[in-house]
Amino acid sequence: MTRRTLVVLAAAALVAGLSSGTALANHKPPHGKHGTPSMSVFATGFNNPRGLTFGPDRNLYVAEGGLGGNHNSASDPCPQAHGAAAPYFGSTNDPVLGGRISKVDEHGTVSTVVDKLPSSQTSAALGSLVSGVSSVAFVGHTLYGLLAGAGCSHGVPTVPNGVFRVGPGNSWTLIANLSAFQAANPVAQPDDEDFEPDGTWFSMTAFGRALYPMDSNHGELDRVSTSGQINRVIDISAQVGHVVPTAITFNGKGRGNGHGKHRGWMHHGHGGHPKFYIGNLGVFGPEDGTAPNESIWTLAGKKLHLHATGLEQILGLAFLHGKLYALESSTTPGGPTPGTGAIVRVGDHGKLTTIVSGLVFPTGMTAGPDGALYVSEQGFGFPAGQGRVVRVSVG
């Protein structure tokens, strides 16, 4: 059985459709169920957009994977990714191919915060799928990013995957080497057929004075202090196996990281104990079955508890007005299908209500200070500049 994590998201037929322009040409604006909620394109021009967050300045910050690279990982003396994903092709300090973080103001105007960040892509056999900067988060007024496309196994031998701090003047500093931490602290149940030596770090949230990056491939959640100290929060693989955890948020109760108290959007404070919510992408292949089978767990302390099930290919979680929303990248079991992404409201006792459908490969979601959800879309397999952010008013 072939197990594939997020970095190898698309099947060959899907990539062929995107590269020919068919999926993009036929894409219609996403729509809400029964005519609601309202939706609009908020900003465009992104290269493989992923995670996004609002800052204390009320601007939106978007992580971008970039456009890959041309340095072959097989030429480096380090362990390679297992399966058909290798060899990777990476870039470092490249102004065209590199990953970046962009800022979007309230009018949808996009500007670059930092660029020339590492970016890499899988082998052509798996669609040359790109990873770079995968997530962004604030601690106070300082912006941090998560590198997912770096590391020797990804064709970026001089920069590891990790958490970095964004400084002034297009500068950045790596504060936590997650590649080295994983090598020294292996999880209990890594998947040998799908193993990425440098991990596939897809999501990160912040709470108090710390950052919480999560790796989809090894299956772990870690805590990174602003000084760069790394500690394992939970080995997800030890409790639920290779489920490919991709989305994380917390319930907003108590005191958490944030920049203003508004409708449960963000919160002041530097302490408290969050109740994390974790969603998973799942694996593609025969084991995926024919029905929705991905889940959301809560994490309080060291134990995962099932919160909701029956979802598909979760890539984002967010709380808005006290309600939990899940982003499904595709609602077709067995593999990703363009135009089938959706936003689902997760109600009491795990009741699921689809509020938006028709999204094309959405890859991240956050709640805004205006009471709307913001979703990065067209985030896998599209040409340069084709990624965008959609605004969803849930009513």
Order of alpha helices (4+ residues) and beta strands (2+ residues): alpha-alpha-beta-beta-beta-beta-beta-beta-beta-beta-beta-beta-beta-beta-beta-beta-alpha-beta-beta-beta-beta-alpha-beta-beta-beta-beta-beta-beta-beta-beta-beta-beta-beta
